């Protein structure tokens, strides 16, 4: 997107994930946070001027390759899945 026609700062919206993964037996434990940021209005010319952010603390165990649904503060959900990989980046098979 060309931001040269926009006035003011560009505020990124969406989901920001900061996790620390740890092997936990045959599963993966994720701890950290997810921040959901969205605009709450659209000012003149369709430019958003107000935003809200909801922080979700995450501490969950994922079975390798199995998706898990996480409810977000403020509404909505995200689906997380994790895979163990070796030093070359290839998935580790059980």
NUKOLKE-250505 format. One record per residue: residue in one letter; x, z, y of N, C-alpha, C, O, CB in turn. Coordinates in steps of 0.2 Angstrom, whole numbers, plus 5000, padded with zeros to 4 digits. Glycine has a CB too. Example, Ala and Ser with C-alpha at 12.3 -4.5 7.8 and 13.67 -1.06 7.14 Angstrom:
<recs>
a506650394972506250394978506650394984507150424983505750454978/s506450354989506850364995506450395000506750405006507050294997/
</recs>
This chain:
<recs>
x500450004994500050005000500450005006500950045006499550065000/x500349965011500649965017500450015022499850015024500649895021/x500850065023500750125028500850105035500750155039501050185025/x501050045037501250035044500650035048500750045054501649965044/x500050025046499450025050499150095051498650105055498949975048/x499350145047499050205047499450255053500050245054499150245040/x499050295056499350335061499350405058498950425054498950345067/x499950445059499950515057500350515050500550455047499350545056/x500450575047500750575041500350555035499750555035500950645039/x500650535030500350515023500350575019500850595017500650455020/x499750595017499650655013499450635006498950595005499050705016/x499850645001499750624994499250664991499250724992500450624990/x498750634988498250664984498250654977498550594975497550644987/x497950694973497950684965498150744962498050804965498450624964/x498550744956498750804952499450804952499850754951498450794945/x499750864954500450874954500550924948500350974948500750904960/x500950904943501150944937501850974937502250934938500950914931/x501951034936502551064936502551114930502351164930502751104942/x502851084924502851124918503551134915503951094916502451084912/x503551184911504151204907503951194900503551244898504551274909/x504151144896503951144889504451184885505051194886503951074887/x504251214879504651244875504351234868503751244866504651324876/x504851224863504651214856504351284854504751334855505151184852/x503851284850503551344848503251334841502751324840502951374853/x503751344836503651324829503451254829503951214831502951364827/x502951234826502751164825502351134831502151074831502351144819/x502351174837501951154842502351154849502951164848501351204843/x502051144854502451144861502051194865501451184866502451074864/x502351234868502051284873502251254880502851244882502351354873/x501751244885501851224891501651284896501151314895501351164893/x502151304901501951354906502151324912502651284913502351414904/x501751334917501851314924501251304928500751354927502251244924/x501151254932500551244936500351174937500851134936500651284943/x499751164939499551104941499151114947498751154948499051074935/x499251064952498951074959498551004959498750954959499451074964/x497851014961497450964962497350954970497051004972496750974958/x497550904973497450894980496950834981497050784979498150884984/x496450844986495950794987495750794994495850854998495350794983/x495550744997495350745004494550765004494250754999495350675007/x494450805009493750825010493350795015492750805016493750905012/x493650745018493250705023493650635024494150625022493250745030/x493350595028493650535030493450525037492850515039493350465026/x493950525041493850525049493750445051493550405047494450555052/x493850435057493850375060494250325056494850335055493950375067/x493950265055494350215051494450225044494950195041494950205055/x494050275041494150285034494750325032494950335027494150225030/x495150365038495750395037495550475036495150505040496250395043/x495750505030495650575029496050615033496550605035495750585021/x495650675036496050715040496050785038496350835041495650715047/x495650805033495550865030495650865022495450815019494850905031/x496050915020496250915013496150985010496151035013496950895012/x496050985003496051055000496451044994496550994991495351074998/x496751104992497251104986497051164981496951214984497951104987/x496951154975496751204970497351204965497551154962496051184967/x497651264965498151274960497951304954497551354954498751324963/x498151284948497951304941498551324938499051284937497551244937/x498651384936499151414932499051394925498451404922499251494933/x499551364921499451344915499951374910500551384911499651264914/x499651404904500051434899499651414893499151454891500151514900/x499851364889499451344883499951314878500451294879498951294885/x499651314872500051284866499751224864499051224863500051334860/x500151174863499851104861500151094854500751094853500051054866/x499651064850499951034844500250974845499950934849499351034838/x500750954842501150894844500650834843500350824838501750884839/x500650794848500250734848499450744849499150694850500350694842/x499250804849498550814849498350824856498550874859498250874844/x497850794859497650804866497250864867496850884862497250744868/x497350894872496950964874496650954881496950934886497451024873/x496050974882495650964888495751034892495651084889494950954887/x495951024898496051084903495551084908495551034912496851094905/x495151134909494751134915495151154921495551194921494151184914/x494951124927495351134933494951174938494251164938495451064936/x495251214942494951254947494651204952495051154954495351304950/x494051214954493751164959493351104956493151064959494351134963/x493351114949492951054945493451004943493950994945492451024950/x493150974937493550924934493950944928494051004927494050884939/x494250904925494650914919495250864919495250814922494250914912/x495750884915496350844914496450854906496350904903496950854918/x496750794903496850794896497650794896497950754898496550734893/x497950844892498650844891498850834884498450854879498950914893/x499350804882499650794876500350794876500650774881499350724872/x500750814871501450824871501750794864501450804859501650894872/x502350774865502650744859503350774859503750764864502650674858/x503650794853504350814853504750754852504550704849504450864847/x505350744856505750694856506450714854506650774856505750644862/x506850674851507550684850508050664856507750644861507850654844/x508650674855509150664861509150594863509350574869509850684859/x508850544859508850474861508150454864508050394866508950424855/x507750504864507050484867506550464862505950444864507150434872/x506750464855506250444850505850504848506150554847506650414844/x505250494846504750544844505050574837505250544833504050524843/x505050644837505250674831504650674826504050704828505450754832/x504750654820504150654815504250724811504750744809504250594810/x503650744810503550814806503750794798503750844794502850844806/
</recs>
